[in-house]
Amino acid sequence: MPTEPTRAPGAGQSADAILAELRGLREADAPTRGGRTFAYVYDAGLDGLDELAAAAYTAFATVNGLDPTVFPSVARLENDVVGAVAALLGAPGAQGTFTSGGTESILLAVKTARDHARAERGVRAPELVLPSTAHAAFHKAAHYLGLETVVVPVDPLTFRADAAAMAAAITDDTALVVASAPSYAHGVIDPVAAIAAAAAARGVLCHVDACIGGWLLPHLRRAGRAIEPFGLSVPGVTSVSVDLHKYGYADKGASVVLYRDAGLRRHQYFAHAGWPGYPVVNPTVQGTKPGGLLAQAWAVLRYVGDDGYAALAARVAEASDRLLAGLGTIGGLRVLGDPVPGLVAVTAVGGTGADGGGEPDLSLLLHLADEMRERGWYLQPQLSFDGLPPNLHLTLTPATADRVDDLLADLRAALGSARALPPVSVDPGLAELAAGLDPDTLGPDEVAAVLAFAGLGGDGGLPARTAPVLALLDALPRALKERLLTEFIGSVFRI
């Protein structure tokens, strides 16, 4: 039933009352500081950093990034921030843009490649070639911008893109080829040099999604870790995306997309003079942009400094080493692939040997996620896909370094508790029925019934234990799964 909208209070409220209510709302959220949430948040653990970012945002909160001729500070800040990224990952002549996040950076890179393919090669039915582990943002960009996706399976043991298969998938209609450094799902770096060379041989652009690793990996290299090149210095790489609100530790809303040269970046821009208002030129999807997000990113980069980031990267690497070593001693858990420091994907398997023998066990894995959440940890469940096993994703930050031993101890206990629970299973009859449903023809009542059965109906929230819900989602056909997820999020944002 539709929810009646709530009007703003007529007389207004006091600042103290408003802030108290906001603090109360935050109490139900996962913690963003303290090292117990292993997805979505990045905590440097540095004293004063949050306060500096907030003060920098406040200083520029009323600045509109739409027009740097009116607010020239915007150009100075953006040139500084993009220049810092170019110094790490660029090549002579590299140019870039500050964006609101990795998704916008990726969308702009895809838009640039599409328009470049149209203008330079006459492509009219552009395709996007990407490994199956590429971030969902590429599929979103293709959906928005009218590209056909060509998804190439990855190596099932290493989870890295198959360079030869990627090369074979390139056609005369390919506008962009994608590699990850690293992939979000498993934390492994694709063979960037080989993929970029194959793209260049066909005159096709190559984008490296370094949203999660672009700021971390170069500093890991400074800290003594062996990291293969992946930026614009690699021949054939024509653009890179780097999130500063991840391992740059800026607040959310800070990313950079970097291009090999200004001519390529020009395809990203939108300009319009065919209306009676002011002349419009937008580098990004946004027109009006908050100057505060740019200012806080600029301030954080200067506060931490290059040496500081190298020290933080070393701390992440040390935490990763201890976590991987500890996971190797817990029978029934298996790390997937050979992840770079900072990211870990671990699956639960049948059997309890120290070698992690056995097949992936979805029920045990999902129970483990619930058990860990009850112990105050958030590990991100990732469902099976195209033969790749379900797993729990962990993102490590400097703030988690002191938590690794506690995490491992709770993982051992939680795994024992998870094994004692009855297996989560999906009724075969329901799975068969779901396979025959057409998501495009389901009516509101039918969708509501399926959501209710899945445990996603009613109040727009999730049950305390999500294992039954996720097990059902794992079993559903992709199209139905996507329809239900769409309807679920619509139930969360009810108005």
C-alpha positions in Angstrom: 0.0 0.0 0.0 1.4 3.5 -0.9 2.8 5.4 2.0 1.5 8.9 2.6 4.3 11.5 2.4 5.3 13.4 5.5 5.3 17.2 5.2 8.2 19.3 6.6 7.3 20.7 10.0 5.5 24.0 9.7 7.3 25.9 12.5 10.7 24.2 12.0 12.8 22.5 14.7 15.8 23.4 16.7 19.2 22.5 15.5 19.8 20.4 18.6 16.7 18.3 18.0 17.5 17.8 14.4 21.0 16.6 15.1 19.8 14.4 17.9 17.4 12.7 15.5 20.1 12.2 12.9 22.4 10.7 15.5 19.6 8.3 16.5 19.1 7.2 12.9 22.8 6.4 12.6 22.6 4.0 15.5 21.0 1.3 13.2 23.7 1.6 10.6 26.8 -0.5 10.3 29.8 1.3 11.9 31.9 3.3 9.5 34.8 3.6 11.8 36.6 1.1 14.0 37.4 -1.6 11.5 34.5 -4.0 11.9 32.7 -3.3 8.6 34.6 -5.0 5.7 32.8 -3.4 2.8 31.6 0.0 1.7 33.8 2.0 4.1 37.5 3.0 4.1 39.0 4.0 7.4 42.5 5.4 7.5 42.4 5.4 11.3 44.2 8.7 11.4 43.4 11.2 14.1 41.9 14.5 12.8 41.2 13.3 9.2 37.4 13.2 9.5 37.4 16.6 11.2 39.5 18.1 8.4 37.4 16.6 5.7 34.2 18.0 7.3 35.7 21.4 7.8 37.0 21.5 4.1 33.5 20.5 2.9 31.9 23.2 5.0 34.3 25.8 3.6 33.1 25.0 0.1 29.5 23.8 0.8 27.9 26.7 -1.0 30.3 26.7 -4.0 28.7 25.4 -7.3 31.2 23.4 -9.4 29.1 24.0 -12.5 31.0 27.1 -13.6 34.7 27.6 -12.8 34.7 31.1 -14.4 32.4 32.2 -11.5 34.2 30.0 -8.9 37.8 29.8 -10.1 38.7 27.9 -6.9 37.0 24.9 -8.4 39.5 24.8 -11.3 42.5 25.1 -9.0 41.3 22.3 -6.7 40.4 20.0 -9.6 43.7 20.6 -11.4 45.5 19.7 -8.2 43.5 16.6 -7.5 43.6 15.3 -11.0 47.3 16.2 -11.2 48.0 14.0 -8.2 46.3 11.0 -9.9 48.1 11.7 -13.1 51.5 11.8 -11.3 50.8 8.2 -10.1 49.1 6.6 -13.1 49.4 9.0 -16.0 51.6 9.4 -19.1 52.8 12.7 -20.6 49.8 14.7 -21.7 47.3 12.8 -19.5 44.1 14.7 -18.8 41.3 13.9 -16.4 38.1 14.9 -14.5 37.0 14.8 -10.9 33.7 12.9 -10.6 31.2 11.9 -7.9 32.4 8.3 -7.7 33.5 5.2 -9.5 30.2 4.7 -11.3 30.2 8.1 -12.8 33.9 7.8 -13.8 33.1 4.5 -15.5 30.0 5.9 -17.2 32.1 8.8 -18.6 34.8 6.5 -19.8 32.2 4.4 -21.7 30.5 7.5 -23.1 33.9 8.7 -24.3 34.7 5.4 -25.9 31.3 5.3 -27.6 31.6 8.8 -29.0 35.2 8.2 -30.0 34.3 5.0 -31.9 31.5 6.9 -33.7 33.7 9.8 -34.7 37.0 8.1 -35.5 35.9 4.7 -36.8 32.3 5.1 -37.9 31.0 2.5 -35.4 27.2 2.6 -35.3 26.4 -0.4 -33.1 29.1 -0.1 -30.4 30.1 -3.0 -28.2 31.7 -3.2 -24.8 34.1 -6.2 -24.2 34.6 -7.0 -20.6 35.5 -9.9 -18.3 32.7 -11.5 -16.3 34.3 -10.1 -13.2 34.1 -6.5 -14.4 32.1 -4.2 -12.1 28.3 -3.9 -12.6 28.8 -0.2 -13.3 30.0 -1.1 -16.8 26.7 -2.9 -17.5 24.9 0.1 -16.1 26.8 2.4 -18.4 26.1 0.2 -21.4 22.4 0.1 -20.5 22.2 3.9 -20.2 24.3 4.6 -23.3 23.1 2.0 -25.7 26.1 -0.3 -26.0 26.0 -4.1 -26.4 28.0 -5.9 -23.7 30.2 -8.9 -24.7 31.0 -10.7 -21.5 34.0 -13.0 -21.6 34.4 -15.7 -18.9 37.4 -15.5 -16.6 39.9 -18.2 -15.6 37.9 -20.3 -13.1 41.0 -20.9 -10.9 42.7 -17.6 -10.9 39.6 -15.4 -11.5 41.7 -13.2 -13.8 40.5 -12.2 -17.2 41.5 -14.5 -20.1 43.6 -12.2 -22.3 43.4 -14.5 -25.4 39.6 -14.9 -25.0 39.3 -11.1 -24.6 41.3 -10.5 -27.8 39.1 -13.0 -29.7 36.0 -11.1 -28.6 37.1 -7.8 -30.1 35.3 -7.0 -33.4 35.1 -4.0 -35.7 32.2 -2.8 -33.5 34.1 -2.9 -30.3 34.2 0.6 -28.7 36.0 -0.3 -25.5 37.8 -3.2 -23.8 37.9 -3.4 -20.0 40.4 -4.8 -17.5 40.3 -4.5 -13.7 43.2 -3.6 -11.3 42.0 -5.3 -9.2 38.5 -6.7 -9.7 36.2 -5.9 -6.8 34.8 -9.4 -6.4 38.1 -11.3 -5.9 40.8 -8.7 -5.6 42.9 -10.0 -8.5 44.6 -7.9 -11.2 43.7 -8.8 -14.7 46.6 -9.2 -17.3 46.3 -5.5 -18.2 49.3 -5.3 -20.6 48.1 -8.2 -22.8 44.5 -7.0 -22.9 45.6 -3.4 -23.7 47.9 -4.7 -26.5 45.2 -6.7 -28.1 42.9 -3.7 -28.0 45.5 -1.4 -29.5 46.2 -3.9 -32.3 42.6 -3.4 -33.4 42.6 0.4 -32.9 40.2 0.0 -29.9 40.3 1.9 -26.6 41.1 0.1 -23.4 39.9 1.2 -19.9 41.4 0.0 -16.7 39.0 0.0 -13.8 41.3 0.9 -10.9 38.5 2.4 -8.8 39.4 0.3 -5.8 43.1 -0.1 -6.5 44.3 2.9 -8.3 45.4 4.9 -5.3 46.4 1.8 -3.2 48.5 -0.2 -5.6 51.2 2.4 -6.4 51.7 3.0 -2.7 51.9 -0.7 -2.1 54.7 -0.7 -4.7 56.4 2.1 -2.7 56.0 -0.1 0.4 58.0 -2.8 -1.3 55.2 -5.0 -2.8 55.5 -6.4 -6.3 52.7 -4.7 -8.3 52.6 -5.1 -12.1 52.0 -1.9 -14.1 48.4 -1.1 -14.9 48.0 2.7 -15.6 48.5 4.9 -18.6 52.2 4.0 -18.7 51.1 0.6 -20.1 50.9 0.7 -23.9 47.4 0.5 -25.1 45.7 1.7 -21.9 43.7 4.8 -22.9 41.8 5.6 -19.7 41.8 4.7 -16.0 39.3 5.3 -13.2 40.5 5.9 -9.6 38.3 6.4 -6.5 39.7 8.7 -3.9 36.9 7.8 -1.5 38.3 4.3 -1.2 42.1 4.0 -0.5 42.5 7.8 -0.8 40.4 8.0 2.4 38.4 11.0 1.2 34.7 11.1 2.1 32.2 9.6 -0.3 31.8 11.4 -3.6 35.4 11.6 -4.9 36.8 9.9 -8.0 38.9 10.7 -11.0 38.7 9.4 -14.6 42.0 9.9 -16.4 42.6 9.8 -20.2 45.7 9.5 -22.3 45.3 13.0 -23.8 43.0 16.0 -24.1 41.6 14.9 -27.5 40.2 11.7 -26.0 38.8 13.5 -22.9 37.0 16.0 -25.2 34.6 13.2 -26.2 33.5 13.1 -22.5 32.2 16.7 -22.5 28.7 17.9 -23.3 28.2 21.4 -24.6 24.9 23.1 -25.7 24.2 26.6 -27.0 20.8 25.9 -28.6 18.6 27.4 -26.0 18.0 31.0 -24.6 19.8 30.4 -21.3 23.5 30.6 -20.4 25.9 28.6 -22.6 26.2 25.1 -21.1 29.3 23.0 -21.0 29.4 20.0 -18.6 32.5 17.8 -18.2 30.5 15.3 -16.1 27.0 13.8 -15.9 26.2 16.3 -13.2 25.6 20.0 -14.1 25.5 21.6 -10.7 28.2 19.9 -8.5 28.9 20.4 -4.8 32.2 22.2 -4.4 32.5 20.6 -0.9 33.2 17.1 -2.2 36.1 18.4 -4.3 37.5 20.5 -1.4 37.5 17.6 1.1 39.2 15.3 -1.3 41.9 18.0 -2.0 42.4 18.5 1.7 42.7 14.8 2.6 45.3 14.2 -0.1 47.4 17.1 1.2 46.9 16.0 4.8 48.0 12.4 4.3 50.8 13.1 1.8 52.6 10.6 -0.4 54.8 9.2 2.4 51.7 8.9 4.6 49.9 6.9 1.9 52.8 4.6 1.5 52.8 4.0 5.3 49.0 3.3 5.3 49.5 0.9 2.3 52.1 -1.0 4.2 49.7 -1.3 7.2 47.0 -2.7 4.9 49.5 -5.2 3.4 50.6 -6.4 6.8 47.0 -6.9 7.9 46.3 -8.8 4.7 49.3 -11.1 5.3 48.1 -11.9 8.8 44.5 -12.4 7.6 45.5 -14.7 4.8 47.8 -16.7 7.0 45.1 -17.1 9.6 42.4 -18.1 7.1 44.7 -20.8 5.9 44.5 -22.4 9.3 40.7 -22.5 9.5 39.5 -25.8 8.0 36.5 -25.2 5.8 37.5 -21.8 4.5 39.3 -21.2 1.2 40.6 -18.0 -0.2 39.8 -17.5 -3.9 42.6 -16.6 -6.3 45.8 -14.7 -5.4 44.4 -11.3 -4.2 46.4 -8.1 -3.8 46.7 -6.7 -0.3 43.5 -5.1 0.8 40.9 -7.4 -0.7 40.0 -11.0 0.1 37.3 -13.3 -1.2 36.8 -16.4 0.9 34.4 -19.3 0.4 33.2 -22.0 2.8 33.6 -25.6 1.6 32.6 -29.0 2.7 35.1 -30.8 4.9 37.2 -29.4 7.7 40.7 -30.2 6.6 43.3 -27.4 6.9 43.7 -27.6 3.1 40.1 -26.4 2.7 39.2 -29.5 0.7 35.6 -29.9 -0.6 33.2 -28.1 -2.7 31.8 -24.6 -2.0 28.9 -24.8 0.5 26.4 -21.9 -0.1 24.4 -22.7 3.0 27.4 -22.8 5.3 28.7 -19.6 3.8 25.5 -17.7 4.3 25.0 -18.9 7.8 28.6 -17.8 8.5 27.8 -14.3 7.2 24.8 -14.1 9.6 26.8 -15.5 12.5 29.5 -12.9 12.0 27.0 -10.1 11.8 25.5 -11.2 15.1 29.1 -10.9 16.5 29.3 -7.3 15.2 31.2 -7.8 11.9 29.9 -7.2 8.4 31.4 -9.4 5.7 29.8 -8.9 2.3 28.1 -12.0 0.8 28.7 -12.5 -3.0 26.5 -15.0 -4.7 27.6 -17.6 -7.3 27.8 -16.6 -10.9 28.7 -18.4 -14.1 30.5 -21.2 -12.4 32.3 -18.9 -9.9 31.7 -19.9 -6.3 29.8 -17.8 -3.7 32.0 -16.1 -1.2 32.4 -13.5 1.5 34.2 -10.3 0.4 36.5 -8.5 2.8 38.0 -5.0 2.3 40.9 -4.3 4.7 41.9 -0.8 5.7 44.5 0.5 8.1 41.8 0.6 10.8 41.3 -3.2 10.5 45.0 -4.0 11.2 44.4 -4.2 14.9 41.2 -6.2 14.4 42.6 -9.2 12.4 43.2 -11.5 15.4 39.7 -10.8 16.8 38.2 -11.3 13.4 39.9 -14.7 13.0 38.9 -15.8 16.4 35.2 -14.9 15.7 35.4 -16.6 12.3 36.4 -19.9 13.9 33.6 -19.6 16.5 31.1 -18.5 13.9 32.0 -21.3 11.5 31.4 -23.8 14.3 28.0 -22.3 15.0 27.1 -22.2 11.3 27.9 -25.9 10.9 25.4 -26.7 13.7 22.6 -24.9 12.0 20.2 -26.8 9.6 21.2 -26.3 6.0 19.4 -23.6 4.0 17.7 -25.1 1.0 15.4 -23.9 -1.7 12.3 -26.0 -2.4 12.9 -27.6 -5.8 9.3 -27.1 -6.8 9.7 -23.3 -6.1 12.9 -23.2 -8.1 11.2 -24.9 -11.0 8.2 -22.6 -10.8 10.5 -19.5 -10.7 12.4 -20.7 -13.7 9.2 -20.6 -15.7 8.2 -17.0 -14.7 8.5 -14.2 -17.1 9.8 -11.2 -15.1 8.5 -8.7 -17.7 4.9 -10.0 -17.4 4.6 -10.3 -13.6 2.0 -8.0 -12.2 2.3 -6.1 -8.9 0.4 -8.8 -6.8 2.6 -11.6 -8.2 5.8 -9.7 -7.5 4.6 -8.9 -4.0 3.8 -12.5 -3.4 7.3 -13.7 -4.6 9.0 -10.9 -2.5 7.0 -12.0 0.6 8.0 -15.6 0.0 11.6 -14.5 -0.3 11.4 -12.6 2.9 11.7 -9.2 1.2 8.1 -8.0 1.5 6.2 -5.8 3.9 8.2 -3.1 5.7 11.0 -2.7 3.0 13.6 -4.2 5.2 15.6 -7.4 5.5 15.1 -10.1 8.1 17.7 -10.3 10.9 19.2 -13.4 9.3 19.6 -13.2 5.5 20.7 -16.7 4.7 17.3 -17.9 3.5 16.8 -14.8 1.3 20.2 -15.0 -0.3 19.9 -18.7 -0.9 16.7 -18.2 -2.8 18.2 -15.3 -4.8 21.2 -17.5 -5.6 18.8 -20.1 -7.1 16.7 -17.7 -9.2 17.3 -17.0 -12.9 19.1 -13.8 -13.4 16.3 -11.8 -15.0 13.9 -12.7 -12.2 16.5 -11.9 -9.6 17.0 -8.5 -11.1 13.3 -7.8 -11.2 12.9 -8.7 -7.6 15.9 -6.6 -6.5 14.3 -3.7 -8.4 11.0 -4.1 -6.7 12.7 -4.6 -3.3 14.6 -1.3 -3.5 11.4 0.3 -4.6 9.8 -1.0 -1.3 12.7 0.6 0.7 12.2 4.0 -1.0 8.5 4.0 -0.7 7.6 7.5 -1.7 
